[in-house]
Amino acid sequence: MDPESKKLLEETLALAKENNSILHSMRRSMRFQRMMTILYWVLIIGSALGAYYFIQPYIEQLIGVYSGAGDVLNNIKQFGQ
């Protein structure tokens, strides 16, 4: 193997190693980004469910008040007939 071919082969090897390390770091950052995105959505959905869990009694109470008000209006309509 002549020196010029050997030099080109060594440069190609160095470039391949550099490319490999860049690709590994890209894959690592993509994995980290995916995990952070999953954590983000888990927090969003979890906080929404938690808020609903704590607000649910008040919502049920409001629904009861509105249905009671509807019953009162129906009674008034029936009384007027």
N, CA, C and O atoms as a Maestro MAE file, in Angstrom:
{
 s_m_m2io_version
 :::
 2.0.0
}

f_m_ct {
 s_m_title
 :::
 protein
 m_atom[324] {
  # First column is atom index #
  i_m_mmod_type
  r_m_x_coord
  r_m_y_coord
  r_m_z_coord
  i_m_residue_number
  s_m_chain_name
  s_m_pdb_residue_name
  s_m_pdb_atom_name
  i_m_atomic_number
  :::
  1 25 0.857 -1.168 0.000 1 A "MET " " N  " 7
  2 3 0.000 0.000 0.000 1 A "MET " " CA " 6
  3 2 0.903 1.232 0.000 1 A "MET " " C  " 6
  4 15 1.795 1.353 0.839 1 A "MET " " O  " 8
  5 25 0.675 2.121 -0.918 2 A "ASP " " N  " 7
  6 3 1.524 3.308 -1.002 2 A "ASP " " CA " 6
  7 2 1.121 4.315 0.087 2 A "ASP " " C  " 6
  8 15 0.007 4.241 0.606 2 A "ASP " " O  " 8
  9 25 2.006 5.248 0.437 3 A "PRO " " N  " 7
  10 3 1.761 6.190 1.534 3 A "PRO " " CA " 6
  11 2 0.528 7.073 1.314 3 A "PRO " " C  " 6
  12 15 -0.170 7.414 2.269 3 A "PRO " " O  " 8
  13 25 0.267 7.435 0.076 4 A "GLU " " N  " 7
  14 3 -0.893 8.299 -0.179 4 A "GLU " " CA " 6
  15 2 -2.207 7.566 0.119 4 A "GLU " " C  " 6
  16 15 -3.117 8.141 0.716 4 A "GLU " " O  " 8
  17 25 -2.303 6.314 -0.290 5 A "SER " " N  " 7
  18 3 -3.505 5.519 -0.019 5 A "SER " " CA " 6
  19 2 -3.663 5.288 1.476 5 A "SER " " C  " 6
  20 15 -4.771 5.327 2.012 5 A "SER " " O  " 8
  21 25 -2.532 5.045 2.143 6 A "LYS " " N  " 7
  22 3 -2.588 4.820 3.586 6 A "LYS " " CA " 6
  23 2 -3.058 6.084 4.300 6 A "LYS " " C  " 6
  24 15 -3.848 6.008 5.240 6 A "LYS " " O  " 8
  25 25 -2.572 7.250 3.857 7 A "LYS " " N  " 7
  26 3 -2.979 8.519 4.459 7 A "LYS " " CA " 6
  27 2 -4.477 8.751 4.246 7 A "LYS " " C  " 6
  28 15 -5.175 9.167 5.171 7 A "LYS " " O  " 8
  29 25 -4.970 8.488 3.044 8 A "LEU " " N  " 7
  30 3 -6.400 8.638 2.764 8 A "LEU " " CA " 6
  31 2 -7.237 7.681 3.610 8 A "LEU " " C  " 6
  32 15 -8.308 8.049 4.092 8 A "LEU " " O  " 8
  33 25 -6.756 6.471 3.787 9 A "LEU " " N  " 7
  34 3 -7.466 5.492 4.604 9 A "LEU " " CA " 6
  35 2 -7.521 5.940 6.061 9 A "LEU " " C  " 6
  36 15 -8.552 5.787 6.716 9 A "LEU " " O  " 8
  37 25 -6.427 6.488 6.573 10 A "GLU " " N  " 7
  38 3 -6.402 6.968 7.957 10 A "GLU " " CA " 6
  39 2 -7.325 8.175 8.126 10 A "GLU " " C  " 6
  40 15 -8.009 8.292 9.143 10 A "GLU " " O  " 8
  41 25 -7.348 9.072 7.138 11 A "GLU " " N  " 7
  42 3 -8.260 10.221 7.203 11 A "GLU " " CA " 6
  43 2 -9.719 9.757 7.166 11 A "GLU " " C  " 6
  44 15 -10.572 10.288 7.877 11 A "GLU " " O  " 8
  45 25 -9.982 8.768 6.335 12 A "THR " " N  " 7
  46 3 -11.343 8.225 6.262 12 A "THR " " CA " 6
  47 2 -11.737 7.590 7.586 12 A "THR " " C  " 6
  48 15 -12.872 7.743 8.037 12 A "THR " " O  " 8
  49 25 -10.805 6.879 8.211 13 A "LEU " " N  " 7
  50 3 -11.072 6.269 9.512 13 A "LEU " " CA " 6
  51 2 -11.339 7.339 10.560 13 A "LEU " " C  " 6
  52 15 -12.255 7.198 11.370 13 A "LEU " " O  " 8
  53 25 -10.550 8.405 10.554 14 A "ALA " " N  " 7
  54 3 -10.758 9.487 11.520 14 A "ALA " " CA " 6
  55 2 -12.113 10.149 11.306 14 A "ALA " " C  " 6
  56 15 -12.823 10.436 12.270 14 A "ALA " " O  " 8
  57 25 -12.475 10.392 10.057 15 A "LEU " " N  " 7
  58 3 -13.787 10.984 9.767 15 A "LEU " " CA " 6
  59 2 -14.926 10.051 10.176 15 A "LEU " " C  " 6
  60 15 -15.951 10.505 10.684 15 A "LEU " " O  " 8
  61 25 -14.747 8.758 9.956 16 A "ALA " " N  " 7
  62 3 -15.783 7.793 10.340 16 A "ALA " " CA " 6
  63 2 -15.962 7.769 11.855 16 A "ALA " " C  " 6
  64 15 -17.088 7.689 12.346 16 A "ALA " " O  " 8
  65 25 -14.849 7.837 12.603 17 A "LYS " " N  " 7
  66 3 -14.943 7.857 14.069 17 A "LYS " " CA " 6
  67 2 -15.624 9.135 14.553 17 A "LYS " " C  " 6
  68 15 -16.450 9.096 15.464 17 A "LYS " " O  " 8
  69 25 -15.275 10.266 13.941 18 A "GLU " " N  " 7
  70 3 -15.905 11.530 14.327 18 A "GLU " " CA " 6
  71 2 -17.401 11.497 14.001 18 A "GLU " " C  " 6
  72 15 -18.229 11.934 14.801 18 A "GLU " " O  " 8
  73 25 -17.730 10.981 12.836 19 A "ASN " " N  " 7
  74 3 -19.128 10.859 12.433 19 A "ASN " " CA " 6
  75 2 -19.890 9.956 13.399 19 A "ASN " " C  " 6
  76 15 -21.031 10.250 13.758 19 A "ASN " " O  " 8
  77 25 -19.271 8.871 13.815 20 A "ASN " " N  " 7
  78 3 -19.899 7.943 14.746 20 A "ASN " " CA " 6
  79 2 -20.175 8.616 16.087 20 A "ASN " " C  " 6
  80 15 -21.245 8.430 16.667 20 A "ASN " " O  " 8
  81 25 -19.224 9.391 16.579 21 A "SER " " N  " 7
  82 3 -19.445 10.060 17.867 21 A "SER " " CA " 6
  83 2 -20.542 11.121 17.752 21 A "SER " " C  " 6
  84 15 -21.331 11.301 18.679 21 A "SER " " O  " 8
  85 25 -20.590 11.819 16.620 22 A "ILE " " N  " 7
  86 3 -21.655 12.814 16.411 22 A "ILE " " CA " 6
  87 2 -23.019 12.127 16.355 22 A "ILE " " C  " 6
  88 15 -23.985 12.612 16.943 22 A "ILE " " O  " 8
  89 25 -23.097 11.008 15.653 23 A "LEU " " N  " 7
  90 3 -24.364 10.284 15.562 23 A "LEU " " CA " 6
  91 2 -24.804 9.756 16.924 23 A "LEU " " C  " 6
  92 15 -25.992 9.789 17.247 23 A "LEU " " O  " 8
  93 25 -23.861 9.270 17.720 24 A "HIS " " N  " 7
  94 3 -24.202 8.796 19.066 24 A "HIS " " CA " 6
  95 2 -24.723 9.933 19.936 24 A "HIS " " C  " 6
  96 15 -25.684 9.753 20.684 24 A "HIS " " O  " 8
  97 25 -24.099 11.092 19.842 25 A "SER " " N  " 7
  98 3 -24.579 12.221 20.647 25 A "SER " " CA " 6
  99 2 -25.954 12.687 20.167 25 A "SER " " C  " 6
  100 15 -26.783 13.097 20.980 25 A "SER " " O  " 8
  101 25 -26.203 12.631 18.865 26 A "MET " " N  " 7
  102 3 -27.526 12.989 18.347 26 A "MET " " CA " 6
  103 2 -28.582 12.012 18.850 26 A "MET " " C  " 6
  104 15 -29.674 12.420 19.248 26 A "MET " " O  " 8
  105 25 -28.260 10.734 18.832 27 A "ARG " " N  " 7
  106 3 -29.201 9.727 19.312 27 A "ARG " " CA " 6
  107 2 -29.469 9.906 20.800 27 A "ARG " " C  " 6
  108 15 -30.605 9.759 21.252 27 A "ARG " " O  " 8
  109 25 -28.433 10.221 21.556 28 A "ARG " " N  " 7
  110 3 -28.575 10.438 22.994 28 A "ARG " " CA " 6
  111 2 -29.472 11.641 23.270 28 A "ARG " " C  " 6
  112 15 -30.332 11.592 24.150 28 A "ARG " " O  " 8
  113 25 -29.271 12.710 22.522 29 A "SER " " N  " 7
  114 3 -30.099 13.897 22.736 29 A "SER " " CA " 6
  115 2 -31.542 13.646 22.298 29 A "SER " " C  " 6
  116 15 -32.468 14.174 22.914 29 A "SER " " O  " 8
  117 25 -31.749 12.856 21.254 30 A "MET " " N  " 7
  118 3 -33.112 12.518 20.841 30 A "MET " " CA " 6
  119 2 -33.810 11.686 21.911 30 A "MET " " C  " 6
  120 15 -34.989 11.901 22.193 30 A "MET " " O  " 8
  121 25 -33.099 10.748 22.502 31 A "ARG " " N  " 7
  122 3 -33.660 9.925 23.573 31 A "ARG " " CA " 6
  123 2 -34.038 10.789 24.771 31 A "ARG " " C  " 6
  124 15 -35.108 10.619 25.356 31 A "ARG " " O  " 8
  125 25 -33.153 11.715 25.131 32 A "PHE " " N  " 7
  126 3 -33.421 12.619 26.249 32 A "PHE " " CA " 6
  127 2 -34.628 13.502 25.943 32 A "PHE " " C  " 6
  128 15 -35.476 13.716 26.809 32 A "PHE " " O  " 8
  129 25 -34.710 14.009 24.725 33 A "GLN " " N  " 7
  130 3 -35.840 14.851 24.329 33 A "GLN " " CA " 6
  131 2 -37.147 14.069 24.373 33 A "GLN " " C  " 6
  132 15 -38.169 14.596 24.810 33 A "GLN " " O  " 8
  133 25 -37.122 12.828 23.928 34 A "ARG " " N  " 7
  134 3 -38.325 11.997 23.960 34 A "ARG " " CA " 6
  135 2 -38.772 11.761 25.399 34 A "ARG " " C  " 6
  136 15 -39.966 11.826 25.693 34 A "ARG " " O  " 8
  137 25 -37.837 11.490 26.289 35 A "MET " " N  " 7
  138 3 -38.184 11.282 27.694 35 A "MET " " CA " 6
  139 2 -38.752 12.554 28.313 35 A "MET " " C  " 6
  140 15 -39.701 12.488 29.094 35 A "MET " " O  " 8
  141 25 -38.190 13.700 27.977 36 A "MET " " N  " 7
  142 3 -38.699 14.962 28.514 36 A "MET " " CA " 6
  143 2 -40.096 15.266 27.969 36 A "MET " " C  " 6
  144 15 -40.935 15.807 28.689 36 A "MET " " O  " 8
  145 25 -40.348 14.925 26.716 37 A "THR " " N  " 7
  146 3 -41.677 15.137 26.139 37 A "THR " " CA " 6
  147 2 -42.709 14.247 26.827 37 A "THR " " C  " 6
  148 15 -43.816 14.692 27.129 37 A "THR " " O  " 8
  149 25 -42.345 12.997 27.070 38 A "ILE " " N  " 7
  150 3 -43.254 12.087 27.780 38 A "ILE " " CA " 6
  151 2 -43.521 12.604 29.183 38 A "ILE " " C  " 6
  152 15 -44.667 12.606 29.632 38 A "ILE " " O  " 8
  153 25 -42.483 13.042 29.879 39 A "LEU " " N  " 7
  154 3 -42.655 13.592 31.223 39 A "LEU " " CA " 6
  155 2 -43.546 14.828 31.193 39 A "LEU " " C  " 6
  156 15 -44.382 15.009 32.077 39 A "LEU " " O  " 8
  157 25 -43.377 15.669 30.196 40 A "TYR " " N  " 7
  158 3 -44.195 16.873 30.043 40 A "TYR " " CA " 6
  159 2 -45.672 16.511 29.929 40 A "TYR " " C  " 6
  160 15 -46.510 17.085 30.624 40 A "TYR " " O  " 8
  161 25 -45.992 15.551 29.049 41 A "TRP " " N  " 7
  162 3 -47.388 15.182 28.857 41 A "TRP " " CA " 6
  163 2 -47.956 14.457 30.063 41 A "TRP " " C  " 6
  164 15 -49.135 14.615 30.379 41 A "TRP " " O  " 8
  165 25 -47.133 13.660 30.746 42 A "VAL " " N  " 7
  166 3 -47.606 13.006 31.971 42 A "VAL " " CA " 6
  167 2 -47.960 14.054 33.013 42 A "VAL " " C  " 6
  168 15 -48.972 13.920 33.701 42 A "VAL " " O  " 8
  169 25 -47.148 15.091 33.143 43 A "LEU " " N  " 7
  170 3 -47.452 16.161 34.090 43 A "LEU " " CA " 6
  171 2 -48.705 16.930 33.693 43 A "LEU " " C  " 6
  172 15 -49.523 17.257 34.553 43 A "LEU " " O  " 8
  173 25 -48.868 17.221 32.418 44 A "ILE " " N  " 7
  174 3 -50.050 17.952 31.954 44 A "ILE " " CA " 6
  175 2 -51.314 17.135 32.218 44 A "ILE " " C  " 6
  176 15 -52.271 17.643 32.801 44 A "ILE " " O  " 8
  177 25 -51.320 15.883 31.796 45 A "ILE " " N  " 7
  178 3 -52.506 15.040 31.963 45 A "ILE " " CA " 6
  179 2 -52.744 14.738 33.435 45 A "ILE " " C  " 6
  180 15 -53.887 14.743 33.892 45 A "ILE " " O  " 8
  181 25 -51.678 14.476 34.179 46 A "GLY " " N  " 7
  182 3 -51.822 14.201 35.609 46 A "GLY " " CA " 6
  183 2 -52.369 15.386 36.375 46 A "GLY " " C  " 6
  184 15 -53.212 15.217 37.256 46 A "GLY " " O  " 8
  185 25 -51.901 16.586 36.054 47 A "SER " " N  " 7
  186 3 -52.412 17.764 36.755 47 A "SER " " CA " 6
  187 2 -53.868 18.025 36.385 47 A "SER " " C  " 6
  188 15 -54.648 18.469 37.227 47 A "SER " " O  " 8
  189 25 -54.246 17.754 35.134 48 A "ALA " " N  " 7
  190 3 -55.651 17.919 34.737 48 A "ALA " " CA " 6
  191 2 -56.540 16.928 35.486 48 A "ALA " " C  " 6
  192 15 -57.608 17.297 35.975 48 A "ALA " " O  " 8
  193 25 -56.105 15.679 35.576 49 A "LEU " " N  " 7
  194 3 -56.886 14.684 36.309 49 A "LEU " " CA " 6
  195 2 -56.932 15.003 37.799 49 A "LEU " " C  " 6
  196 15 -57.969 14.833 38.440 49 A "LEU " " O  " 8
  197 25 -55.820 15.462 38.349 50 A "GLY " " N  " 7
  198 3 -55.798 15.842 39.758 50 A "GLY " " CA " 6
  199 2 -56.703 17.022 40.040 50 A "GLY " " C  " 6
  200 15 -57.397 17.048 41.057 50 A "GLY " " O  " 8
  201 25 -56.702 18.000 39.146 51 A "ALA " " N  " 7
  202 3 -57.589 19.156 39.319 51 A "ALA " " CA " 6
  203 2 -59.041 18.712 39.251 51 A "ALA " " C  " 6
  204 15 -59.866 19.179 40.037 51 A "ALA " " O  " 8
  205 25 -59.365 17.823 38.329 52 A "TYR " " N  " 7
  206 3 -60.741 17.333 38.241 52 A "TYR " " CA " 6
  207 2 -61.117 16.566 39.505 52 A "TYR " " C  " 6
  208 15 -62.247 16.680 39.980 52 A "TYR " " O  " 8
  209 25 -60.194 15.794 40.051 53 A "TYR " " N  " 7
  210 3 -60.466 15.023 41.267 53 A "TYR " " CA " 6
  211 2 -60.818 15.953 42.424 53 A "TYR " " C  " 6
  212 15 -61.732 15.661 43.195 53 A "TYR " " O  " 8
  213 25 -60.106 17.063 42.551 54 A "PHE " " N  " 7
  214 3 -60.369 17.983 43.650 54 A "PHE " " CA " 6
  215 2 -61.580 18.879 43.385 54 A "PHE " " C  " 6
  216 15 -62.221 19.332 44.334 54 A "PHE " " O  " 8
  217 25 -61.902 19.142 42.131 55 A "ILE " " N  " 7
  218 3 -63.014 20.036 41.798 55 A "ILE " " CA " 6
  219 2 -64.322 19.261 41.615 55 A "ILE " " C  " 6
  220 15 -65.394 19.866 41.593 55 A "ILE " " O  " 8
  221 25 -64.251 17.950 41.486 56 A "GLN " " N  " 7
  222 3 -65.428 17.133 41.204 56 A "GLN " " CA " 6
  223 2 -66.577 17.358 42.186 56 A "GLN " " C  " 6
  224 15 -67.714 17.472 41.728 56 A "GLN " " O  " 8
  225 25 -66.366 17.429 43.503 57 A "PRO " " N  " 7
  226 3 -67.510 17.668 44.403 57 A "PRO " " CA " 6
  227 2 -68.218 18.990 44.115 57 A "PRO " " C  " 6
  228 15 -69.445 19.061 44.188 57 A "PRO " " O  " 8
  229 25 -67.471 20.023 43.795 58 A "TYR " " N  " 7
  230 3 -68.083 21.315 43.491 58 A "TYR " " CA " 6
  231 2 -68.879 21.251 42.189 58 A "TYR " " C  " 6
  232 15 -69.950 21.849 42.078 58 A "TYR " " O  " 8
  233 25 -68.354 20.529 41.217 59 A "ILE " " N  " 7
  234 3 -69.060 20.382 39.943 59 A "ILE " " CA " 6
  235 2 -70.370 19.628 40.156 59 A "ILE " " C  " 6
  236 15 -71.409 20.021 39.626 59 A "ILE " " O  " 8
  237 25 -70.320 18.545 40.932 60 A "GLU " " N  " 7
  238 3 -71.540 17.790 41.211 60 A "GLU " " CA " 6
  239 2 -72.548 18.649 41.968 60 A "GLU " " C  " 6
  240 15 -73.751 18.548 41.726 60 A "GLU " " O  " 8
  241 25 -72.073 19.483 42.871 61 A "GLN " " N  " 7
  242 3 -72.958 20.371 43.613 61 A "GLN " " CA " 6
  243 2 -73.617 21.383 42.671 61 A "GLN " " C  " 6
  244 15 -74.815 21.645 42.782 61 A "GLN " " O  " 8
  245 25 -72.845 21.946 41.753 62 A "LEU " " N  " 7
  246 3 -73.415 22.882 40.782 62 A "LEU " " CA " 6
  247 2 -74.433 22.204 39.874 62 A "LEU " " C  " 6
  248 15 -75.466 22.791 39.551 62 A "LEU " " O  " 8
  249 25 -74.151 20.987 39.467 63 A "ILE " " N  " 7
  250 3 -75.104 20.250 38.634 63 A "ILE " " CA " 6
  251 2 -76.400 20.024 39.403 63 A "ILE " " C  " 6
  252 15 -77.491 20.145 38.845 63 A "ILE " " O  " 8
  253 25 -76.273 19.695 40.687 64 A "GLY " " N  " 7
  254 3 -77.465 19.521 41.514 64 A "GLY " " CA " 6
  255 2 -78.259 20.808 41.641 64 A "GLY " " C  " 6
  256 15 -79.488 20.781 41.584 64 A "GLY " " O  " 8
  257 25 -77.580 21.934 41.810 65 A "VAL " " N  " 7
  258 3 -78.264 23.228 41.921 65 A "VAL " " CA " 6
  259 2 -78.981 23.555 40.620 65 A "VAL " " C  " 6
  260 15 -80.131 23.993 40.645 65 A "VAL " " O  " 8
  261 25 -78.326 23.351 39.487 66 A "TYR " " N  " 7
  262 3 -78.954 23.659 38.204 66 A "TYR " " CA " 6
  263 2 -80.140 22.743 37.928 66 A "TYR " " C  " 6
  264 15 -81.161 23.194 37.410 66 A "TYR " " O  " 8
  265 25 -80.019 21.466 38.267 67 A "SER " " N  " 7
  266 3 -81.158 20.570 38.046 67 A "SER " " CA " 6
  267 2 -82.297 20.923 38.994 67 A "SER " " C  " 6
  268 15 -83.465 20.810 38.623 67 A "SER " " O  " 8
  269 25 -81.972 21.350 40.211 68 A "GLY " " N  " 7
  270 3 -83.008 21.808 41.136 68 A "GLY " " CA " 6
  271 2 -83.686 23.059 40.624 68 A "GLY " " C  " 6
  272 15 -84.902 23.203 40.752 68 A "GLY " " O  " 8
  273 25 -82.921 23.964 40.046 69 A "ALA " " N  " 7
  274 3 -83.499 25.183 39.478 69 A "ALA " " CA " 6
  275 2 -84.387 24.833 38.290 69 A "ALA " " C  " 6
  276 15 -85.424 25.467 38.094 69 A "ALA " " O  " 8
  277 25 -84.010 23.856 37.510 70 A "GLY " " N  " 7
  278 3 -84.844 23.409 36.393 70 A "GLY " " CA " 6
  279 2 -86.152 22.822 36.886 70 A "GLY " " C  " 6
  280 15 -87.202 23.050 36.285 70 A "GLY " " O  " 8
  281 25 -86.098 22.063 37.981 71 A "ASP " " N  " 7
  282 3 -87.320 21.514 38.559 71 A "ASP " " CA " 6
  283 2 -88.236 22.627 39.047 71 A "ASP " " C  " 6
  284 15 -89.451 22.564 38.862 71 A "ASP " " O  " 8
  285 25 -87.654 23.645 39.669 72 A "VAL " " N  " 7
  286 3 -88.453 24.779 40.151 72 A "VAL " " CA " 6
  287 2 -89.121 25.484 38.976 72 A "VAL " " C  " 6
  288 15 -90.299 25.832 39.062 72 A "VAL " " O  " 8
  289 25 -88.403 25.699 37.897 73 A "LEU " " N  " 7
  290 3 -88.990 26.344 36.719 73 A "LEU " " CA " 6
  291 2 -90.105 25.496 36.120 73 A "LEU " " C  " 6
  292 15 -91.126 26.032 35.689 73 A "LEU " " O  " 8
  293 25 -89.921 24.187 36.090 74 A "ASN " " N  " 7
  294 3 -90.979 23.306 35.583 74 A "ASN " " CA " 6
  295 2 -92.214 23.382 36.468 74 A "ASN " " C  " 6
  296 15 -93.338 23.381 35.965 74 A "ASN " " O  " 8
  297 25 -92.016 23.449 37.785 75 A "ASN " " N  " 7
  298 3 -93.153 23.567 38.705 75 A "ASN " " CA " 6
  299 2 -93.880 24.885 38.488 75 A "ASN " " C  " 6
  300 15 -95.109 24.932 38.537 75 A "ASN " " O  " 8
  301 25 -93.131 25.954 38.249 76 A "ILE " " N  " 7
  302 3 -93.753 27.262 38.010 76 A "ILE " " CA " 6
  303 2 -94.559 27.224 36.714 76 A "ILE " " C  " 6
  304 15 -95.662 27.768 36.654 76 A "ILE " " O  " 8
  305 25 -94.016 26.586 35.677 77 A "LYS " " N  " 7
  306 3 -94.734 26.475 34.407 77 A "LYS " " CA " 6
  307 2 -96.021 25.672 34.591 77 A "LYS " " C  " 6
  308 15 -97.068 26.043 34.060 77 A "LYS " " O  " 8
  309 25 -95.943 24.572 35.341 78 A "GLN " " N  " 7
  310 3 -97.126 23.747 35.572 78 A "GLN " " CA " 6
  311 2 -98.156 24.497 36.413 78 A "GLN " " C  " 6
  312 15 -99.358 24.336 36.205 78 A "GLN " " O  " 8
  313 25 -97.705 25.301 37.345 79 A "PHE " " N  " 7
  314 3 -98.613 26.067 38.196 79 A "PHE " " CA " 6
  315 2 -99.348 27.124 37.386 79 A "PHE " " C  " 6
  316 15 -100.508 27.429 37.662 79 A "PHE " " O  " 8
  317 25 -98.678 27.679 36.392 80 A "GLY " " N  " 7
  318 3 -99.277 28.715 35.561 80 A "GLY " " CA " 6
  319 2 -100.315 28.176 34.596 80 A "GLY " " C  " 6
  320 15 -101.123 28.953 34.087 80 A "GLY " " O  " 8
  321 25 -100.329 26.907 34.329 81 A "GLN " " N  " 7
  322 3 -101.272 26.353 33.353 81 A "GLN " " CA " 6
  323 2 -102.582 26.083 33.958 81 A "GLN " " C  " 6
  324 15 -103.492 25.615 33.276 81 A "GLN " " O  " 8
  :::
 }
 m_bond[323] {
  # First column is bond index #
  i_m_from
  i_m_to
  i_m_order
  :::
  1 1 2 1
  2 2 3 1
  3 3 4 2
  4 3 5 1
  5 5 6 1
  6 6 7 1
  7 7 8 2
  8 7 9 1
  9 9 10 1
  10 10 11 1
  11 11 12 2
  12 11 13 1
  13 13 14 1
  14 14 15 1
  15 15 16 2
  16 15 17 1
  17 17 18 1
  18 18 19 1
  19 19 20 2
  20 19 21 1
  21 21 22 1
  22 22 23 1
  23 23 24 2
  24 23 25 1
  25 25 26 1
  26 26 27 1
  27 27 28 2
  28 27 29 1
  29 29 30 1
  30 30 31 1
  31 31 32 2
  32 31 33 1
  33 33 34 1
  34 34 35 1
  35 35 36 2
  36 35 37 1
  37 37 38 1
  38 38 39 1
  39 39 40 2
  40 39 41 1
  41 41 42 1
  42 42 43 1
  43 43 44 2
  44 43 45 1
  45 45 46 1
  46 46 47 1
  47 47 48 2
  48 47 49 1
  49 49 50 1
  50 50 51 1
  51 51 52 2
  52 51 53 1
  53 53 54 1
  54 54 55 1
  55 55 56 2
  56 55 57 1
  57 57 58 1
  58 58 59 1
  59 59 60 2
  60 59 61 1
  61 61 62 1
  62 62 63 1
  63 63 64 2
  64 63 65 1
  65 65 66 1
  66 66 67 1
  67 67 68 2
  68 67 69 1
  69 69 70 1
  70 70 71 1
  71 71 72 2
  72 71 73 1
  73 73 74 1
  74 74 75 1
  75 75 76 2
  76 75 77 1
  77 77 78 1
  78 78 79 1
  79 79 80 2
  80 79 81 1
  81 81 82 1
  82 82 83 1
  83 83 84 2
  84 83 85 1
  85 85 86 1
  86 86 87 1
  87 87 88 2
  88 87 89 1
  89 89 90 1
  90 90 91 1
  91 91 92 2
  92 91 93 1
  93 93 94 1
  94 94 95 1
  95 95 96 2
  96 95 97 1
  97 97 98 1
  98 98 99 1
  99 99 100 2
  100 99 101 1
  101 101 102 1
  102 102 103 1
  103 103 104 2
  104 103 105 1
  105 105 106 1
  106 106 107 1
  107 107 108 2
  108 107 109 1
  109 109 110 1
  110 110 111 1
  111 111 112 2
  112 111 113 1
  113 113 114 1
  114 114 115 1
  115 115 116 2
  116 115 117 1
  117 117 118 1
  118 118 119 1
  119 119 120 2
  120 119 121 1
  121 121 122 1
  122 122 123 1
  123 123 124 2
  124 123 125 1
  125 125 126 1
  126 126 127 1
  127 127 128 2
  128 127 129 1
  129 129 130 1
  130 130 131 1
  131 131 132 2
  132 131 133 1
  133 133 134 1
  134 134 135 1
  135 135 136 2
  136 135 137 1
  137 137 138 1
  138 138 139 1
  139 139 140 2
  140 139 141 1
  141 141 142 1
  142 142 143 1
  143 143 144 2
  144 143 145 1
  145 145 146 1
  146 146 147 1
  147 147 148 2
  148 147 149 1
  149 149 150 1
  150 150 151 1
  151 151 152 2
  152 151 153 1
  153 153 154 1
  154 154 155 1
  155 155 156 2
  156 155 157 1
  157 157 158 1
  158 158 159 1
  159 159 160 2
  160 159 161 1
  161 161 162 1
  162 162 163 1
  163 163 164 2
  164 163 165 1
  165 165 166 1
  166 166 167 1
  167 167 168 2
  168 167 169 1
  169 169 170 1
  170 170 171 1
  171 171 172 2
  172 171 173 1
  173 173 174 1
  174 174 175 1
  175 175 176 2
  176 175 177 1
  177 177 178 1
  178 178 179 1
  179 179 180 2
  180 179 181 1
  181 181 182 1
  182 182 183 1
  183 183 184 2
  184 183 185 1
  185 185 186 1
  186 186 187 1
  187 187 188 2
  188 187 189 1
  189 189 190 1
  190 190 191 1
  191 191 192 2
  192 191 193 1
  193 193 194 1
  194 194 195 1
  195 195 196 2
  196 195 197 1
  197 197 198 1
  198 198 199 1
  199 199 200 2
  200 199 201 1
  201 201 202 1
  202 202 203 1
  203 203 204 2
  204 203 205 1
  205 205 206 1
  206 206 207 1
  207 207 208 2
  208 207 209 1
  209 209 210 1
  210 210 211 1
  211 211 212 2
  212 211 213 1
  213 213 214 1
  214 214 215 1
  215 215 216 2
  216 215 217 1
  217 217 218 1
  218 218 219 1
  219 219 220 2
  220 219 221 1
  221 221 222 1
  222 222 223 1
  223 223 224 2
  224 223 225 1
  225 225 226 1
  226 226 227 1
  227 227 228 2
  228 227 229 1
  229 229 230 1
  230 230 231 1
  231 231 232 2
  232 231 233 1
  233 233 234 1
  234 234 235 1
  235 235 236 2
  236 235 237 1
  237 237 238 1
  238 238 239 1
  239 239 240 2
  240 239 241 1
  241 241 242 1
  242 242 243 1
  243 243 244 2
  244 243 245 1
  245 245 246 1
  246 246 247 1
  247 247 248 2
  248 247 249 1
  249 249 250 1
  250 250 251 1
  251 251 252 2
  252 251 253 1
  253 253 254 1
  254 254 255 1
  255 255 256 2
  256 255 257 1
  257 257 258 1
  258 258 259 1
  259 259 260 2
  260 259 261 1
  261 261 262 1
  262 262 263 1
  263 263 264 2
  264 263 265 1
  265 265 266 1
  266 266 267 1
  267 267 268 2
  268 267 269 1
  269 269 270 1
  270 270 271 1
  271 271 272 2
  272 271 273 1
  273 273 274 1
  274 274 275 1
  275 275 276 2
  276 275 277 1
  277 277 278 1
  278 278 279 1
  279 279 280 2
  280 279 281 1
  281 281 282 1
  282 282 283 1
  283 283 284 2
  284 283 285 1
  285 285 286 1
  286 286 287 1
  287 287 288 2
  288 287 289 1
  289 289 290 1
  290 290 291 1
  291 291 292 2
  292 291 293 1
  293 293 294 1
  294 294 295 1
  295 295 296 2
  296 295 297 1
  297 297 298 1
  298 298 299 1
  299 299 300 2
  300 299 301 1
  301 301 302 1
  302 302 303 1
  303 303 304 2
  304 303 305 1
  305 305 306 1
  306 306 307 1
  307 307 308 2
  308 307 309 1
  309 309 310 1
  310 310 311 1
  311 311 312 2
  312 311 313 1
  313 313 314 1
  314 314 315 1
  315 315 316 2
  316 315 317 1
  317 317 318 1
  318 318 319 1
  319 319 320 2
  320 319 321 1
  321 321 322 1
  322 322 323 1
  323 323 324 2
  :::
 }
}
